Amino acid sequence: DADVTQTPRNRITKTGKRIMLECSQTKGHDRMYWYRQDPGLGLRLIYYSFDVKDINKGEISDGYSVSRQAQAKFSLSLESAIPNQTALYFCATSVSGLGYNEQFFGPGTRLTVL
Amino acid sequence: RKEVEQDPGPFNVPEGATVAFNCTYSNSASQSFFWYRQDCRKEPKLLMSVYSSGNEDGRFTAQLNRASQYISLLIRDSKLSDSATYLCVVKGNAGKSTFGDGTTLTVKP
C-alpha cells in the first residue's frame, strides 16, 4: 500500500465550484505539505503544516485553504475554482527537524477547471 | 530572480555520456540541499541529498559550494532509464523547501 495517498487522482470541474483534495499518510510524519505544479515548472508551495495545530501559508496560498484533521490527514480546498488553478497537485510529508529530511510525495491529483 | 535556478535544458545525450546539471540558490541561510527525480508527471522522488563534503552514489555525484551558492549533479555512463526531470531543492532555516523548475534529461540509444 502507498504511504501517501491522494484522492481524487483526477478531477474536472467548472469555474466557481468548491473542490476538496484529500491527502492521507501512514508514515507517521508530523509535517505535511501541499504543492502545485504547472507544466514546465517546479513545485510551488501552497500550504504546509508542521503539526495538527500548526498551519502556514506558502508562496501561493491565495484562493486555497487547508484543514489538518489529524496527524495523518491534510485537505486542500479551492473555495471557488478558476481556470488558472488547473494544475497537478501534490501532497507530501516529512519528519520534523531542519536537517536532511526527505519529503515523500503522493501520486498527485490532476485538476482541470473549465 | 528566482530563489532556486536550474539549467533550463533540455539535455539530450547518447547512452554512456556524462552529463552535469547546475543549480544556484539565492538564500545564503539555506540549510540543506537535495536532488529529486521526477518521471513524466509522476511524483518526485529523492535521488540524493547534497552535503558540504559532496557525495557519490554509484554513477551519480553531487557537489555543494556554499560560498558560490551552487549545487551540481553529475551523471556518468548515462542509461536510458536516467531519462527524467531532475529537480534541485533547497531547504531554508524555516523548514520550507523551494524547488527549481527542473532540468529534463533524455538519454538516447
Interface residues (C-beta under 8 A of the other chain):
Chain A: R31 Y35 G40 L41 G42 L43 R44 L45 Y48 F50 G58 L88 F90 G97 L98 G99 Y100 N101 E102 Q103 F105 G106 P107 G108 R110
Chain B: V4 Q31 S32 F34 R41 K42 E43 P44 K45 L46 S49 Y51 L87 K91 N93 G95 K96 S97 T98 F99 G100 D101 G102
